[in-house]
Amino acid sequence: MPWNTANLLVAAVLLCVFPSFGGSPSFQNSGNDPNARTLTFKAASNQPTFTLHISARGQQGIVYVLDGSGSQLQTLTCPLDPSQTEAVSQQFVERFAAEDLDLDGNLDLRGTRSFGAKWALDYVWLFDPQNHNFYQDSQSEQMEHLSNLTVDAKRQRVISYSIGPANPLWDEYRIEHSGKDRPYWPRLIPVESCFIDTGAVDVSSEALTKFTLVVTRYASGRPVVERHPITAEDKPRPDALCGWLSHR
């Protein structure tokens, strides 16, 4: 299987495992300002309506949170990468999204704070359904360090990934919620990780079967590593380990 074919398969699997959020709230541009947008939405069906005014000024992304009557409730700020201020300011506004990131059924907020051609790091605000506001804690801070942050709601996983071209990687986490056995803040716990070990080979000219799938599982908090040479019989499956290949 040549690598250009494998690239198509990677794209197909990413669409299955990391679905687009077409059902997320839609945005409107704010007047003639290309660097400002407005979003009106509910974090959940039983929550009040919020209107967000999203913009960027200098090295800071700014989100004004208004209630249904137009009264300002919060001002959320995001420090932007100072090495790419103009570009990341535009990305913060254009890619700002409301998604359920902590898998509690409520929409949270994310805005790009730094990015490259194949990766992005987001600033995250989680929604508090009791106090009806957006906040940050140690869990949101963990999410902010995950490249290409996404969620798999069906499998209750938070996912970080890179698409290569060398050594494409997937990391999967579960959320340990606070409760009787953990009275304080929730956190992300590593579940498994996998990458296709391409070494120093030029992946654009090699067959996928030249490489090895490296899988790390975290059993009782300790990493257990397995290596699986990829064969011609291995097929991409969205429900396979790390969403990539079914292997023996």
Residue, then its C-alpha position, 0 to 999 in steps of 0.5 A: m500500500p503506497w503511502n499516498t494511499a495511506n494518507l487517504l486512509v488516515a484522512a478517512v479515519l480521522l473523519c470517523v474518529f474525530p467527527s466534524f461538529g456540524g451541529s455546533p452553534s453557527f457564527q455571524n460576522s460582527g459588522n464589517d470587522p473580519n476579526a470579530r464574530t458573534l455567537t448565540f447559543k445554549a450550553a444545553s437545552n436546560q441552560p440560559t441563552f448566551t451571546l458571545h462577542i469574539s475578537a482579538r487585540g494585539q496578543q490577546g483573544i477576547v470573548y465577552v459573554l452576554d446573557g439573553s437581555g444583553s447584560q455582560l456576564q464575563t470577559l474571557t481572555c486568551p494569551l496568544d502566541p507572540s511569535q505569530t500575533e497577526a496570524v493567530s489572532q485571525q485563527f482565534v476568531e475564525r476557529f473559535a468553537a463551542e463543543d462538549l470537551d469534558l463530555d458532561g453534555n454541556l457545550d464548552l468553549r475553545g479558541t486557538r492560541s498557537f498553531g502550525a500547518k498540521w497542529a493547533l493548541d487551544y485555550v479552553w473554558l469549561f461550562d459550569p451548569q450550576n453557576h451558569n458560567f465558563y471557567q478554567d481549572s487544572q483539567s482545562e489546563q491539561m487540555e490546553h497542552l494537547s495538540n489537535l484536541t478533539v473528543d470521541a463522545k461515543r467512547q468517552r475519550v479525549i484525544s490528541y494527535s499528530i498527522g506526521p508525515a513522520n511518526p503520526l501519533w494518537d494519545e487517548y485519555r479518559i476523564e476522572h470526574s470528581g465525586k465520593d472517591r475524588p472530592y476535588w477537581p477532575r483530571l485527564i488520565p492516559v488510557e493508551s497511545c499509539f504511533i506509526d514508527t517510520g524512523a528516518v524513512d521518507v514516508s512519501s515513497e514507502a509502503l505502509t507495510k514497511f512500518t510498525l504500529v507501537v501501542t502503549r497501554y497504561a495498566s494500573g498507571r504503568p505503561v505497557v508497550e507493544r510493537h505490531p509490524i503492519t501487514a497487508e491484511d491490516k485494515p483501517r477501522p474507526d473502532a480499532l485501537c487508537g482508531w487506526l488499524s486492526h492488528r493481530 
